[in-house]
């Protein structure tokens, strides 16, 4: 298993493995929020209006995309 000291993403700052864990948790939280919104009869717009667990650019677009993914399940 690789254990890199630094990760260089396609954009943004150089990251560490701890950063990857934070991002993974954030993405899993977004997925749960989108699926719950869909199960509760929410719309794409109500998904986009949800409050993010922490600031990140593009939250509204991410939630719209994930809501549409939840609809396809």
MOPAC internal coordinates of N, CA, C and O (Angstrom, degrees):
PM7 1SCF
backbone

  N    0.0000 0     0.00 0     0.00 0    0    0    0
  C    1.4485 1     0.00 0     0.00 0    1    0    0
  C    1.5270 1   109.03 1     0.00 0    2    1    0
  O    1.2310 1   120.95 1   -43.78 1    3    2    1
  N    1.3128 1   115.79 1   136.22 1    3    2    1
  C    1.4557 1   120.36 1   177.48 1    5    3    2
  C    1.5216 1   110.58 1   -76.96 1    6    5    3
  O    1.2310 1   120.64 1   -37.12 1    7    6    5
  N    1.2952 1   116.38 1   142.88 1    7    6    5
  C    1.4640 1   122.04 1   175.27 1    9    7    6
  C    1.5198 1   108.58 1  -133.27 1   10    9    7
  O    1.2310 1   120.65 1  -106.82 1   11   10    9
  N    1.3336 1   116.35 1    73.18 1   11   10    9
  C    1.4583 1   119.33 1  -176.86 1   13   11   10
  C    1.5244 1   112.01 1   -67.97 1   14   13   11
  O    1.2310 1   121.20 1   -30.86 1   15   14   13
  N    1.3156 1   115.31 1   149.14 1   15   14   13
  C    1.4675 1   120.56 1   177.13 1   17   15   14
  C    1.5192 1   110.17 1   -81.02 1   18   17   15
  O    1.2310 1   120.41 1   148.72 1   19   18   17
  N    1.3389 1   116.82 1   -31.28 1   19   18   17
  C    1.4606 1   121.90 1  -178.79 1   21   19   18
  C    1.5211 1   109.41 1  -139.94 1   22   21   19
  O    1.2310 1   121.26 1   -30.60 1   23   22   21
  N    1.3166 1   115.19 1   149.40 1   23   22   21
  C    1.4580 1   121.81 1   176.57 1   25   23   22
  C    1.5251 1   107.65 1  -123.75 1   26   25   23
  O    1.2310 1   120.91 1   -43.52 1   27   26   25
  N    1.3145 1   115.86 1   136.48 1   27   26   25
  C    1.4618 1   120.26 1  -179.13 1   29   27   26
  C    1.5276 1   107.77 1  -113.13 1   30   29   27
  O    1.2310 1   120.45 1   -76.94 1   31   30   29
  N    1.3402 1   116.74 1   103.06 1   31   30   29
  C    1.4677 1   119.71 1  -179.52 1   33   31   30
  C    1.5247 1   111.29 1   -75.02 1   34   33   31
  O    1.2310 1   120.71 1    -6.46 1   35   34   33
  N    1.3094 1   116.24 1   173.54 1   35   34   33
  C    1.4615 1   121.50 1   178.68 1   37   35   34
  C    1.5140 1   112.23 1   -66.79 1   38   37   35
  O    1.2310 1   120.32 1   157.36 1   39   38   37
  N    1.3265 1   116.99 1   -22.64 1   39   38   37
  C    1.4615 1   122.15 1   175.88 1   41   39   38
  C    1.5243 1   107.06 1  -154.94 1   42   41   39
  O    1.2310 1   120.33 1   -16.50 1   43   42   41
  N    1.2885 1   116.97 1   163.50 1   43   42   41
  C    1.4627 1   120.29 1  -178.11 1   45   43   42
  C    1.5140 1   111.75 1    90.48 1   46   45   43
  O    1.2310 1   121.74 1     8.21 1   47   46   45
  N    1.3018 1   114.27 1  -171.79 1   47   46   45
  C    1.4594 1   120.40 1  -175.64 1   49   47   46
  C    1.5303 1   111.81 1   -87.47 1   50   49   47
  O    1.2310 1   120.79 1   -17.60 1   51   50   49
  N    1.3139 1   116.09 1   162.40 1   51   50   49
  C    1.4574 1   122.12 1   175.80 1   53   51   50
  C    1.5273 1   108.16 1   -60.97 1   54   53   51
  O    1.2310 1   120.67 1   -40.17 1   55   54   53
  N    1.3334 1   116.32 1   139.83 1   55   54   53
  C    1.4622 1   121.52 1  -174.17 1   57   55   54
  C    1.5231 1   111.17 1  -121.77 1   58   57   55
  O    1.2310 1   121.31 1    -8.68 1   59   58   57
  N    1.3254 1   115.09 1   171.32 1   59   58   57
  C    1.4678 1   122.51 1   175.42 1   61   59   58
  C    1.5245 1   108.49 1  -120.44 1   62   61   59
  O    1.2310 1   120.17 1    -5.08 1   63   62   61
  N    1.3200 1   117.28 1   174.92 1   63   62   61
  C    1.4593 1   120.92 1   176.81 1   65   63   62
  C    1.5302 1   110.96 1   -61.82 1   66   65   63
  O    1.2310 1   120.03 1   147.11 1   67   66   65
  N    1.3266 1   117.54 1   -32.89 1   67   66   65
  C    1.4707 1   120.48 1   177.73 1   69   67   66
  C    1.5286 1   109.97 1   -63.00 1   70   69   67
  O    1.2310 1   120.26 1   143.54 1   71   70   69
  N    1.3230 1   117.12 1   -36.46 1   71   70   69
  C    1.4634 1   120.82 1   177.37 1   73   71   70
  C    1.5231 1   110.97 1   -64.45 1   74   73   71
  O    1.2310 1   120.51 1   142.12 1   75   74   73
  N    1.3270 1   116.64 1   -37.88 1   75   74   73
  C    1.4608 1   120.93 1   178.99 1   77   75   74
  C    1.5312 1   109.83 1   -62.77 1   78   77   75
  O    1.2310 1   120.00 1   138.76 1   79   78   77
  N    1.3118 1   117.61 1   -41.24 1   79   78   77
  C    1.4604 1   121.47 1   178.24 1   81   79   78
  C    1.5247 1   110.68 1   -62.61 1   82   81   79
  O    1.2310 1   120.05 1   137.46 1   83   82   81
  N    1.3233 1   117.51 1   -42.54 1   83   82   81
  C    1.4604 1   121.07 1   177.86 1   85   83   82
  C    1.5247 1   111.15 1   -61.56 1   86   85   83
  O    1.2310 1   120.50 1   135.98 1   87   86   85
  N    1.3131 1   116.66 1   -44.02 1   87   86   85
  C    1.4611 1   121.09 1  -179.61 1   89   87   86
  C    1.5290 1   110.28 1   -66.69 1   90   89   87
  O    1.2310 1   120.66 1   138.88 1   91   90   89
  N    1.3260 1   116.35 1   -41.12 1   91   90   89
  C    1.4700 1   120.05 1   178.15 1   93   91   90
  C    1.5335 1   110.57 1   -60.56 1   94   93   91
  O    1.2310 1   120.27 1   135.89 1   95   94   93
  N    1.3234 1   117.09 1   -44.11 1   95   94   93
  C    1.4643 1   120.92 1   177.90 1   97   95   94
  C    1.5223 1   111.03 1   -63.77 1   98   97   95
  O    1.2310 1   120.22 1   138.86 1   99   98   97
  N    1.3154 1   117.18 1   -41.14 1   99   98   97
  C    1.4553 1   122.01 1   179.00 1  101   99   98
  C    1.5265 1   110.62 1   -61.77 1  102  101   99
  O    1.2310 1   120.38 1   133.48 1  103  102  101
  N    1.3343 1   116.88 1   -46.52 1  103  102  101
  C    1.4613 1   120.89 1  -179.96 1  105  103  102
  C    1.5204 1   110.55 1   -63.09 1  106  105  103
  O    1.2310 1   119.93 1   136.92 1  107  106  105
  N    1.3305 1   117.74 1   -43.08 1  107  106  105
  C    1.4626 1   120.48 1   178.01 1  109  107  106
  C    1.5232 1   111.10 1   -61.92 1  110  109  107
  O    1.2310 1   119.93 1   142.16 1  111  110  109
  N    1.3270 1   117.74 1   -37.84 1  111  110  109
  C    1.4625 1   121.47 1   177.21 1  113  111  110
  C    1.5215 1   110.19 1   -64.42 1  114  113  111
  O    1.2310 1   120.20 1   136.01 1  115  114  113
  N    1.3419 1   117.23 1   -43.99 1  115  114  113
  C    1.4637 1   120.60 1   177.99 1  117  115  114
  C    1.5232 1   111.22 1   -60.50 1  118  117  115
  O    1.2310 1   120.38 1   136.93 1  119  118  117
  N    1.3270 1   116.87 1   -43.07 1  119  118  117
  C    1.4627 1   120.55 1   178.58 1  121  119  118
  C    1.5254 1   111.01 1   -60.13 1  122  121  119
  O    1.2310 1   120.51 1   135.23 1  123  122  121
  N    1.3204 1   116.64 1   -44.77 1  123  122  121
  C    1.4618 1   120.65 1   178.90 1  125  123  122
  C    1.5231 1   111.22 1   -62.71 1  126  125  123
  O    1.2310 1   120.31 1   137.52 1  127  126  125
  N    1.3335 1   117.01 1   -42.48 1  127  126  125
  C    1.4615 1   121.17 1   179.13 1  129  127  126
  C    1.5301 1   111.01 1   -62.54 1  130  129  127
  O    1.2310 1   120.23 1   135.58 1  131  130  129
  N    1.3389 1   117.17 1   -44.42 1  131  130  129
  C    1.4604 1   121.26 1  -179.33 1  133  131  130
  C    1.5239 1   111.10 1   -64.44 1  134  133  131
  O    1.2310 1   120.29 1   136.58 1  135  134  133
  N    1.3264 1   117.05 1   -43.42 1  135  134  133
  C    1.4606 1   120.57 1  -179.67 1  137  135  134
  C    1.5277 1   110.91 1   -66.92 1  138  137  135
  O    1.2310 1   119.96 1   139.96 1  139  138  137
  N    1.3254 1   117.69 1   -40.04 1  139  138  137
  C    1.4577 1   120.72 1   178.25 1  141  139  138
  C    1.5277 1   110.41 1   -65.35 1  142  141  139
  O    1.2310 1   120.27 1   137.89 1  143  142  141
  N    1.3192 1   117.09 1   -42.11 1  143  142  141
  C    1.4603 1   121.16 1   177.28 1  145  143  142
  C    1.5254 1   110.06 1   -58.06 1  146  145  143
  O    1.2310 1   120.27 1   134.80 1  147  146  145
  N    1.3174 1   117.08 1   -45.20 1  147  146  145
  C    1.4602 1   121.49 1  -179.76 1  149  147  146
  C    1.5323 1   110.73 1   -65.19 1  150  149  147
  O    1.2310 1   120.00 1   133.41 1  151  150  149
  N    1.3421 1   117.60 1   -46.59 1  151  150  149
  C    1.4741 1   121.37 1  -179.87 1  153  151  150
  C    1.5248 1   111.60 1   -60.91 1  154  153  151
  O    1.2310 1   120.43 1   148.92 1  155  154  153
  N    1.3313 1   116.78 1   -31.08 1  155  154  153
  C    1.4615 1   121.44 1  -179.81 1  157  155  154
  C    1.5305 1   112.40 1   -85.32 1  158  157  155
  O    1.2310 1   120.45 1  -171.13 1  159  158  157
  N    1.3269 1   116.74 1     8.87 1  159  158  157
  C    1.4542 1   120.57 1   177.82 1  161  159  158
  C    1.5194 1   113.88 1    82.83 1  162  161  159
  O    1.2310 1   120.56 1  -165.49 1  163  162  161
  N    1.3202 1   116.53 1    14.51 1  163  162  161
  C    1.4548 1   120.39 1  -179.77 1  165  163  162
  C    1.5180 1   112.30 1   -69.24 1  166  165  163
  O    1.2310 1   121.54 1   -11.96 1  167  166  165
  N    1.2988 1   114.65 1   168.04 1  167  166  165
  C    1.4581 1   122.07 1   179.56 1  169  167  166
  C    1.5240 1   109.56 1  -110.47 1  170  169  167
  O    1.2310 1   121.28 1    -5.03 1  171  170  169
  N    1.3195 1   115.15 1   174.97 1  171  170  169
  C    1.4572 1   119.99 1   174.94 1  173  171  170
  C    1.5254 1   110.29 1   -59.23 1  174  173  171
  O    1.2310 1   120.86 1   139.31 1  175  174  173
  N    1.3307 1   115.96 1   -40.69 1  175  174  173
  C    1.4655 1   119.98 1  -179.87 1  177  175  174
  C    1.5324 1   111.68 1   -67.84 1  178  177  175
  O    1.2310 1   119.79 1   142.07 1  179  178  177
  N    1.3283 1   118.01 1   -37.93 1  179  178  177
  C    1.4741 1   118.63 1   178.61 1  181  179  178
  C    1.5263 1   110.25 1   -69.28 1  182  181  179
  O    1.2310 1   120.21 1   148.80 1  183  182  181
  N    1.3381 1   117.20 1   -31.20 1  183  182  181
  C    1.4653 1   120.21 1   175.69 1  185  183  182
  C    1.5285 1   110.01 1   -64.58 1  186  185  183
  O    1.2310 1   120.99 1   137.56 1  187  186  185
  N    1.3356 1   115.71 1   -42.44 1  187  186  185
  C    1.4627 1   120.46 1  -178.98 1  189  187  186
  C    1.5207 1   111.62 1   -67.94 1  190  189  187
  O    1.2310 1   120.21 1   154.79 1  191  190  189
  N    1.3423 1   117.20 1   -25.21 1  191  190  189
  C    1.4603 1   121.26 1  -178.19 1  193  191  190
  C    1.5301 1   112.86 1   -85.14 1  194  193  191
  O    1.2310 1   119.90 1   172.62 1  195  194  193
  N    1.3356 1   117.79 1    -7.38 1  195  194  193
  C    1.4621 1   120.50 1   178.32 1  197  195  194
  C    1.5207 1   110.18 1   -61.90 1  198  197  195
  O    1.2310 1   120.98 1   -30.80 1  199  198  197
  N    1.3189 1   115.73 1   149.20 1  199  198  197
  C    1.4621 1   120.40 1   178.79 1  201  199  198
  C    1.5249 1   109.72 1   -83.04 1  202  201  199
  O    1.2310 1   120.16 1   -51.52 1  203  202  201
  N    1.3302 1   117.29 1   128.48 1  203  202  201
  C    1.4671 1   119.49 1  -179.55 1  205  203  202
  C    1.5242 1   111.03 1   -68.74 1  206  205  203
  O    1.2310 1   120.60 1   -29.11 1  207  206  205
  N    1.3406 1   116.45 1   150.89 1  207  206  205
  C    1.4647 1   119.95 1   177.75 1  209  207  206
  C    1.5280 1   111.88 1   -65.77 1  210  209  207
  O    1.2310 1   120.21 1   155.66 1  211  210  209
  N    1.3124 1   117.21 1   -24.34 1  211  210  209
  C    1.4617 1   122.51 1   174.34 1  213  211  210
  C    1.5285 1   106.59 1  -159.64 1  214  213  211
  O    1.2310 1   120.31 1   -16.61 1  215  214  213
  N    1.3120 1   117.00 1   163.39 1  215  214  213
  C    1.4593 1   119.71 1  -176.27 1  217  215  214
  C    1.5243 1   111.36 1   -68.78 1  218  217  215
  O    1.2310 1   121.53 1   -47.31 1  219  218  217
  N    1.2897 1   114.68 1   132.69 1  219  218  217
  C    1.4587 1   121.44 1   170.80 1  221  219  218
  C    1.5233 1   107.49 1  -154.53 1  222  221  219
  O    1.2310 1   120.22 1   -39.91 1  223  222  221
  N    1.3018 1   117.19 1   140.09 1  223  222  221
  C    1.4578 1   120.88 1   179.20 1  225  223  222
  C    1.5283 1   109.31 1   -65.66 1  226  225  223
  O    1.2310 1   120.98 1   -38.12 1  227  226  225
  N    1.3100 1   115.73 1   141.88 1  227  226  225
  C    1.4512 1   120.03 1   174.85 1  229  227  226
  C    1.5086 1   115.00 1    82.97 1  230  229  227
  O    1.2310 1   119.16 1  -165.06 1  231  230  229
  N    1.3376 1   119.20 1    14.94 1  231  230  229
  C    1.4673 1   121.29 1  -178.12 1  233  231  230
  C    1.5208 1   110.89 1   -56.85 1  234  233  231
  O    1.2310 1   120.18 1   134.30 1  235  234  233
  N    1.3368 1   117.26 1   -45.70 1  235  234  233
  C    1.4703 1   120.86 1  -176.80 1  237  235  234
  C    1.5272 1   110.58 1   -60.39 1  238  237  235
  O    1.2310 1   120.04 1   133.55 1  239  238  237
  N    1.3190 1   117.54 1   -46.45 1  239  238  237
  C    1.4673 1   120.65 1   179.34 1  241  239  238
  C    1.5326 1   111.35 1   -65.15 1  242  241  239
  O    1.2310 1   120.63 1   141.31 1  243  242  241
  N    1.3240 1   116.40 1   -38.69 1  243  242  241
  C    1.4653 1   120.15 1   178.55 1  245  243  242
  C    1.5225 1   110.80 1   -61.96 1  246  245  243
  O    1.2310 1   120.41 1   135.08 1  247  246  245
  N    1.3366 1   116.83 1   -44.92 1  247  246  245
  C    1.4568 1   120.09 1  -178.18 1  249  247  246
  C    1.5315 1   111.35 1   -67.86 1  250  249  247
  O    1.2310 1   119.55 1   143.30 1  251  250  249
  N    1.3120 1   118.46 1   -36.70 1  251  250  249
  C    1.4660 1   120.28 1   176.27 1  253  251  250
  C    1.5246 1   109.90 1   -62.09 1  254  253  251
  O    1.2310 1   120.49 1   134.15 1  255  254  253
  N    1.3217 1   116.67 1   -45.85 1  255  254  253
  C    1.4633 1   121.56 1   179.21 1  257  255  254
  C    1.5266 1   111.11 1   -61.75 1  258  257  255
  O    1.2310 1   120.18 1   133.53 1  259  258  257
  N    1.3320 1   117.26 1   -46.47 1  259  258  257
  C    1.4628 1   120.74 1  -177.58 1  261  259  258
  C    1.5223 1   111.81 1   -68.38 1  262  261  259
  O    1.2310 1   119.88 1   145.84 1  263  262  261
  N    1.3199 1   117.83 1   -34.16 1  263  262  261
  C    1.4645 1   120.53 1   175.78 1  265  263  262
  C    1.5285 1   109.50 1   -62.30 1  266  265  263
  O    1.2310 1   120.69 1   135.41 1  267  266  265
  N    1.3179 1   116.28 1   -44.59 1  267  266  265
  C    1.4616 1   119.89 1   179.11 1  269  267  266
  C    1.5311 1   110.83 1   -64.18 1  270  269  267
  O    1.2310 1   119.80 1   144.55 1  271  270  269
  N    1.3155 1   117.99 1   -35.45 1  271  270  269
  C    1.4634 1   121.75 1   176.19 1  273  271  270
  C    1.5320 1   110.34 1   -64.93 1  274  273  271
  O    1.2310 1   120.26 1   139.48 1  275  274  273
  N    1.3352 1   117.11 1   -40.52 1  275  274  273
  C    1.4576 1   121.62 1   179.04 1  277  275  274
  C    1.5328 1   110.16 1   -62.91 1  278  277  275
  O    1.2310 1   120.43 1   144.11 1  279  278  277
  N    1.3119 1   116.78 1   -35.89 1  279  278  277
  C    1.4732 1   120.68 1   178.97 1  281  279  278
  C    1.5201 1   111.42 1   -64.29 1  282  281  279
  O    1.2310 1   120.15 1   150.45 1  283  282  281
  N    1.3195 1   117.31 1   -29.55 1  283  282  281
  C    1.4537 1   121.52 1  -175.87 1  285  283  282
  C    1.5251 1   113.16 1   -82.11 1  286  285  283
  O    1.2310 1   119.82 1   169.80 1  287  286  285
  N    1.3240 1   117.95 1   -10.20 1  287  286  285
  C    1.4771 1   120.85 1  -178.61 1  289  287  286
  C    1.4987 1   111.54 1   -70.98 1  290  289  287
  O    1.2310 1   120.10 1   180.00 1  291  290  289

